[in-house]
Amino acid sequence: MPTNAERSLLPAERVESRILLVRGQKVMVDRDLAEFYGIETRVLNQAVRRNLGRFPEDFMFALTRDEIRNLSQIVISPGFKHSPRVLVFTEQGVAMLSGLLNSPRAVAVNIGIMRAFVRLRQMIASHADLARKLAALENKYDAQFKAVFDAIRELMTPPVGPAREIGFHATLKKSRKAKIKT
């Protein structure tokens, strides 16, 4: 259970709003992480450069210029577009950062970030569960509606065989005046 100090330091909603989807992975930008840790972005990146062996491409990668342009439309940050190299970290990369940045604040921030990633995973799992239930309902009701549509189609098809006339017929009889000649 997070303590009040941890919650006030880094609210979960604040972290979740900074988790982005890039190349099909949930990531956090180096500037946002540096802000959370209370250090400069260059200090964070120096620590990473000194320990590159800890950060394979599935833990951290640099954004392309197009990705930076696309993200800068969403993430408004001074100098973001003009930054020569923007690093993003996956959940595992953020966990690896906890070994590099070992201040009490960094530990508390990492705990908050890990909880945010876990919460996002749980939300995604619950959405997947809802999607499965919805698909099951659609399949169930599609079968019931199929019977209704079949009945409607049957009513729409013309009957086969001779049609029986419905209604009454009137014949015109000659009037009496026409029969009498004068």
C-alpha positions in Angstrom: 0.0 0.0 0.0 1.5 3.3 -1.0 2.2 5.8 1.8 0.8 9.3 1.8 4.3 10.7 1.0 4.6 8.4 -2.0 1.1 9.4 -3.3 1.8 13.1 -2.9 5.2 12.7 -4.6 3.8 11.1 -7.7 0.1 10.7 -8.2 -0.8 7.6 -10.3 -2.9 9.7 -12.7 0.1 12.0 -13.4 2.3 9.0 -14.3 -0.4 7.3 -16.4 -0.9 10.5 -18.4 2.8 10.4 -19.4 2.8 6.7 -20.5 2.7 6.7 -24.3 2.3 4.1 -27.0 5.2 4.1 -29.4 6.0 1.2 -31.8 3.3 -0.9 -30.0 5.0 -0.5 -26.6 4.0 1.5 -23.6 6.9 3.9 -22.9 7.9 7.0 -21.0 10.0 9.8 -22.4 13.4 10.7 -20.8 12.3 14.2 -20.0 9.2 13.1 -18.1 11.2 10.6 -16.1 13.9 13.2 -15.3 11.2 15.5 -14.1 9.7 12.8 -11.9 13.1 12.0 -10.5 13.9 15.6 -9.9 17.0 15.6 -12.1 18.0 17.2 -15.4 17.4 15.1 -18.6 21.1 15.2 -19.4 21.9 13.7 -16.0 19.5 10.8 -16.6 20.9 10.3 -20.1 24.5 10.3 -18.9 23.7 7.6 -16.3 22.1 5.6 -19.1 25.1 6.1 -21.5 27.4 4.9 -18.8 25.4 1.7 -18.4 24.2 1.0 -22.0 24.6 -2.8 -21.4 21.6 -2.6 -19.1 19.3 -1.1 -21.7 18.7 -3.4 -24.7 16.3 -2.1 -27.4 13.3 -3.7 -25.7 14.1 -1.6 -22.5 15.0 1.7 -24.2 15.2 3.2 -27.7 15.7 6.6 -29.4 12.8 8.1 -31.2 13.0 8.9 -34.9 12.4 12.5 -36.1 9.0 11.5 -37.4 8.1 10.0 -34.0 9.3 13.1 -32.2 7.2 15.3 -34.5 4.1 13.1 -33.9 4.6 13.0 -30.2 5.3 16.8 -30.0 1.8 17.3 -31.2 0.5 15.4 -28.2 3.3 16.2 -25.6 3.9 19.9 -25.6 7.3 20.4 -24.0 9.7 23.3 -24.6 12.4 22.2 -27.0 10.9 18.8 -27.5 10.8 19.0 -31.3 14.4 20.4 -31.4 16.0 17.8 -29.1 18.7 15.9 -31.0 17.9 12.6 -29.4 14.9 11.6 -27.4 15.0 8.4 -25.4 12.0 6.4 -24.3 11.9 3.7 -21.7 9.6 0.7 -21.5 8.4 -0.7 -18.2 11.5 -2.9 -18.0 13.8 0.1 -18.8 12.2 2.1 -16.0 12.8 -0.8 -13.6 16.4 -0.9 -14.8 16.7 2.9 -14.1 16.0 2.1 -10.4 19.3 0.4 -10.2 21.1 3.5 -11.5 19.3 6.2 -9.6 19.4 5.2 -6.0 18.2 8.2 -4.1 15.2 7.9 -1.7 13.2 10.0 -4.2 14.2 7.8 -7.1 13.1 4.7 -5.2 9.7 6.3 -4.4 9.2 7.5 -8.0 10.1 4.0 -9.3 7.5 2.4 -7.1 4.9 4.9 -8.3 5.8 4.3 -11.9 5.7 0.5 -11.6 2.3 0.7 -9.9 1.0 2.9 -12.8 2.3 0.3 -15.4 0.6 -2.5 -13.4 -2.6 -0.6 -13.2 -2.6 0.0 -17.0 -2.0 -3.7 -17.6 -5.0 -4.5 -15.4 -7.2 -2.1 -17.2 -6.1 -3.5 -20.6 -6.8 -7.0 -19.3 -10.3 -6.0 -18.0 -11.0 -4.4 -21.4 -10.0 -7.7 -23.2 -12.3 -9.6 -20.8 -15.2 -7.2 -21.7 -14.4 -7.6 -25.4 -14.6 -11.4 -25.1 -17.9 -11.2 -23.2 -19.3 -8.8 -25.8 -18.3 -11.2 -28.6 -20.1 -14.1 -26.8 -23.2 -12.0 -26.5 -23.1 -11.0 -30.2 -22.8 -14.6 -31.2 -25.6 -15.6 -28.9 -28.0 -12.9 -30.2 -26.9 -13.3 -33.8 -28.3 -16.8 -33.7 -31.6 -15.5 -32.3 -31.8 -12.7 -34.9 -31.0 -15.2 -37.7 -34.3 -16.9 -37.0 -36.2 -13.6 -37.1 -34.5 -12.7 -40.4 -35.3 -16.1 -41.9 -38.9 -15.7 -41.0 -39.0 -12.2 -42.6 -37.4 -13.6 -45.8 -40.0 -16.4 -45.9 -42.8 -13.9 -45.7 -41.2 -11.8 -48.4 -40.9 -14.7 -50.9 -43.8 -15.1 -53.3 -46.0 -18.2 -52.8 -45.4 -21.2 -55.0 -48.3 -22.7 -56.9 -51.7 -21.3 -58.1 -52.8 -18.3 -56.2 -56.3 -18.4 -54.8 -58.3 -15.2 -55.4 -59.3 -13.3 -52.4 -62.3 -11.0 -52.2 -65.6 -10.8 -54.1 -66.5 -10.2 -57.7 -69.2 -8.0 -59.0 -70.8 -8.5 -62.4 -72.7 -5.8 -64.2 -76.2 -6.7 -65.1 -78.1 -5.0 -67.8 -80.6 -2.6 -66.5 -84.4 -3.1 -67.1 -84.7 0.0 -69.1 -82.5 -1.4 -71.7 -84.7 -4.5 -72.1 -87.9 -2.6 -72.6 -88.3 -1.1 -76.0 -90.8 1.4 -76.8 
